[in-house]
Amino acid sequence: MAKSLNWRSFLRSTPLLILLGLGGVTTAITVGMPGLTLPTASGGSISDSPKEVIDQVWQIVYRDYLDSSGDYDEKSWRQLRSKLLKKSFAGNAESYEAIRGMLASLNDPYTRFLDPKEFKEMRIDTSGELMGVGIQLSLDKATKELVVVSPIEGTPASRAGVLSKDVIVSIDGKSTKGMSTEDAVKLIRGPEGSDVILGLRRGDQVLDVPLTRARIEINAVTYRLNKTKDQQKIGYIRLKQFNANAAKEMRQAAKSLEEQGAEGYVLDLRGNPGGLLEASIDIARQWLNEGIIVSTRTREGIRDVRRATGSAITDKPLVVLIDQGSASASEILSGSLQDNSRAELVGQKTFGKGLVQAVRGLSDGSGLTVTIAKYLTPKGTDIHKNGIEPDVTSVMTEDQLKNFTIEKLGSSQDSQYIDAQALLLTKIRS
């Protein structure tokens, strides 16, 4: 991109993306972004590319950032801009370091800078194919530790027994203390067929888990028709991730099970770390004929309310399975179905990730994710603070988990599914 690019024009013309999960973005929606008219810092020029990108990042935060930590101060943020634009930067590496330091002052793990390579990889993550070991990471705000949100089903991590809430304490023997999610991703990802060893803390134990990196193609939905002892037909649908294919695959699954005579449905969102906003809304509309799906609140208090559109595929009884690995888009979907009395939830309290990130492409090919809002369920529950509570609590015992495999999900050997099916049968019979 030309060095003389006017950054205000660039911000107005670039698509805004909304980030829902801990590693995915939505399809782009274009919005007009009015340029700010702040004076250039005395003694500094932003016509050179490194400072141009620094100022783009500063302006986006100044205009849109929703403070969830209490560490943002507008006066200090203005002073920081003046200080940075007076400096000289030898190249992009130095300016990127300055940007990361600037964002670190916000104390928000979800507001982060991505260099051009990282930004490209993030966009790939929503396409339904990714490279790595198959885990979604988050930085715990209180402990500053790297936490596994969920292993992705069918990947090296899930096959090796990595679990939601595992804390990554080392990568190939290197301590992760003070490490950002971006730095961790750089170490975990690598060429297909190469190995990486994750040190995981689980309770009082620390485990070394060797993994072989792979190219991972993700089918968002799997489904089948289960029959009870009384020959009642239960449609079982597992939604693994809200990627670009999820809504289409969900529609195909529901229609196929309807044709097979399903009398009710169990929708399994366990271990689903989230993904695309529009996918979660589209899928909610496939199950919900009327009512609010989710509302978005910014720092100005503006609410973007998304509603059902009378396009549900079926109104047959529905039960949803959730657990501590169900995050973000999973929480929007389960919360909307629960608050509208469309479904009852079985399992464990969800992860609790309800902040909205906007993703902006910058003039040199790098990118920024910035927290701009939070999600509320139809009844106003703040997802980020509270998570989603199940209607019926169901927890697998340690003994059950020891021998449990992905293949047993939704079967008679899956105790949480059995609890969901029992509840569904009472709804069908009533």
C-alpha angles and dihedrals in degrees: 000000000000116000093226093062113142103236095206090057088046093054091049094050103040121095118252116227125199117219116210110163130045093264110015141079134205129245109279122273116190118227133172113251114197113219120242121237101217118148120252112256114264113263095012134102124203096189091097115083101243093055091040091061092044090054093046089056092045092050094049092052092045092052105037113015118127109206111223097163102050091235098109117102118178095210093051090046091055091049091050091055092052091049095049096046091054090059127087120233122202093208147318095304092062094043091049090053089051091050093051090049090049092051093045088066088067092064091218115131091198096056102078144148122237123199116224094272093048091046091053091049091051091055090049090055091071096050095081095257130079141162124236140053098308110252133132113219135203133181111234106234095212102041099026088226126140109249130191108236092188141327112240112246116256095018131117090261095053092045090052092053101253108165138205111268093026108144115226105222098168143013115206088341094309114124115241093210107136092003120141123225089250092055091047092050090051090055096042097048121071146128118330111267095023122120135239130180119216120200106214128191111209113175106310094340130090114204130190107218117190114209134184114219117236143176104258124206111192124209101197096206136040123176146169142171113255123196125209125218087266089053094249112155118237121186109218116196123179116197109195102178140355096240130147092282099043101094094046092047092047091052091050092049095049094047092048092050091047089055089050091056103254110183095197141350142241111201111198116208097160112138092006106142097193132246133174122033095211091050091055092049094046091050092048088054090054089062103028125063099186142008139059117309101189141333128214123216122195128192088271089056094245112154122211102198119199118197142189115263104209092261102118115149093214140004095202118129115289135195122186126210117215137170142170090286093060104102144169109334088027089056092049091052097043092042093052093049092047097046092048091050090239094124142008119231125229127189133035137334112282128247098265106231109148106145120117121226124198113210117212128188112222130215097263097047095268123117146211133215111201130180107242106160147352133244125241127193118236090270092049101259112159100231094197094057100036113022117207119297119215121238089224120031115222123171130179115232121237090252091053092049094050094071098025119122134183090253090065094060112119093012137109087269092060107087095192091052090049089054090049092048092050090054091046092052091055089052092048093049093047 
